[in-house]
Amino acid sequence: MIIETIAAAFGTMGIAIIFNIRGKNLIYSAIGGGIGWLSFKILISLSVGKIGAMFIASLIISMYSEACARIFKCPVTTFVISALIPLVPGGAMYYTMYEAVQGNLDTALYMTVDTIACAGSLAFGVIVVSTFLKIIKTAKTLIKKNLKN
């Protein structure tokens, strides 16, 4: 599990380089990818389903990315996009297409639904954290505004 986590961090670093992320942000992006992969593997070992594990790992990555963005004063996408890459179901997409080309349409359909659910859980995790933080920020602004009046 540790070797996979290190590999995920280096893979994230490679993607971050392609996205032109530099300096300390590059290192923290890689750490985010490693944290995400490690949390995913731990959840899988605890018998959480693949989709649930991806969702929770996505929540963790999003919270980490939001924290890094505030600490280093840069966009959240600097961290979250590259950190999610190890969890993207690319292999599942490949095997879905493979099964479709081979004529195994039942298997291809099952794999399509599973792949879309995995990708959707990643997106939903990012949306949940982003929306929650936006609600908190709006509430703080309204409270400050009401206290002044």
Residue pairs with C-beta under 8 A, 6 or more apart in sequence:
1 38
1 41
1 42
1 45
4 37
4 41
5 34
5 37
5 38
5 41
6 34
8 33
8 34
8 36
8 37
8 38
8 86
9 30
9 31
9 33
9 34
9 37
10 30
11 33
11 85
11 86
12 29
12 30
12 32
12 33
12 34
12 82
12 83
12 85
12 86
13 26
13 27
13 29
13 30
13 33
15 33
15 82
15 85
16 25
16 26
16 29
16 30
16 82
17 26
19 81
19 82
21 29
21 78
21 82
24 72
25 68
25 72
25 74
25 78
25 79
28 68
28 72
28 79
29 78
29 79
29 82
29 83
30 82
31 64
32 61
32 64
32 65
32 68
32 79
32 80
32 82
32 83
33 61
33 82
33 83
33 84
33 85
33 86
35 60
35 61
35 64
35 83
36 57
36 58
36 60
36 61
36 64
36 83
36 84
36 86
36 87
37 57
37 86
37 87
39 53
39 56
39 57
39 60
40 53
40 54
40 57
40 87
43 52
43 53
43 56
43 57
44 50
44 53
48 56
50 114
50 118
51 114
51 117
51 118
51 121
52 121
54 87
54 118
54 121
54 122
54 125
55 121
55 122
55 124
55 125
56 125
57 87
57 125
58 84
58 87
58 121
58 122
58 123
58 124
58 125
58 126
59 125
59 128
59 129
61 80
61 83
61 84
61 87
61 125
61 126
62 80
62 125
62 126
62 128
62 129
62 130
63 129
64 79
64 83
65 76
65 78
65 79
65 80
65 83
66 76
66 129
66 130
66 133
68 78
68 79
69 75
69 76
69 78
69 79
76 130
80 126
84 122
84 126
87 122
88 119
88 122
89 115
89 118
89 119
92 111
92 114
92 115
92 118
93 115
95 111
96 108
96 111
96 112
96 115
97 108
99 105
99 107
99 108
99 111
100 108
